[in-house]
Amino acid sequence: MALKLYFHPLASFCQKALIALYENDTQFEPHIVNLADETESAELKKIWPIGKFPVLRDEARDWTIPESTIIIEYLAQHYPGKAQLIPADADLARQTRFRDRFFDLYVHDPMQKVVGDRLRPPTGKDPLGVEQAKARIETAYGMIDQEMATRTWAMGDTFSMADCAAAPALFYANLVLPFGDRHTNTARYFDRLMKRPSFARVVEEAKPYFHMFPK
Ligand SMILES: N[C@@H](CCC(=O)N[C@@H](CS)C(=O)NCC(=O)O)C(=O)O
């Protein structure tokens, strides 16, 4: 098989890439990496020294593609399918990329900060950093709530790369900072994302690993 994805089903950025693959039924060889295992982590670092995943390997073109957004861009370019996750129109494509960046930088990354702090030893905690991360997520929720008052998906009527970014980011962010009843449009958007077959499958496949999520 030409495509091989290095990933873990519980890892949120990996889920973002999986949604894109599932949206288009793109065939790939799944390669689950346990980062806690030194050999597996070293194997990943051989192809991407940063050591983060997802990483896509395309044997047919001899390309190694790290970074969830770039993986989705690559799939859209070389393995297009029925779901056009990046619009052909240049202005719409730019707006899609902006929303993808928004979810990654202002929901996903701060969510990782909060979760990552739970894994730190008691002497290495960063309460101020966690507080700032939660404040950033709260601001982002408010902005998402305004936008989603009139939209089905992040870009409007069509599911896009921005929704691939939003789904896992909101899934885990809601666990560390629940939408509550302050952000009802965000909560309704999240319900739609949960029902989207590609993301429902991702969540189903992550369930066996949920016990590993730090409470
Ligand atoms: N910007 C990267 C972020 C990837 C990322 O943070 N992946 C996490 C899993 S969700 C990871 O590899 N964490 C392990 C580590 O930081 O060492 C992307 O979009 O793919």
The ligand as an ORCA input file, in Angstrom:
! r2SCAN-3c Opt
* xyz 0 1
  N       1.583     20.503     14.943
  C       1.558     19.072     15.003
  C       1.285     18.655     16.450
  C       1.436     17.169     16.630
  C       1.340     16.770     18.086
  O       1.441     17.607     19.005
  N       1.188     15.474     18.289
  C       1.150     14.949     19.650
  C       0.064     13.890     19.756
  S      -1.540     14.608     19.597
  C       2.483     14.305     19.937
  O       3.117     13.744     19.053
  N       2.917     14.378     21.201
  C       4.132     13.735     21.606
  C       5.204     14.694     21.967
  O       4.959     15.913     22.027
  O       6.320     14.247     22.221
  C       0.493     18.521     14.047
  O      -0.420     19.275     13.675
  O       0.593     17.364     13.614
*
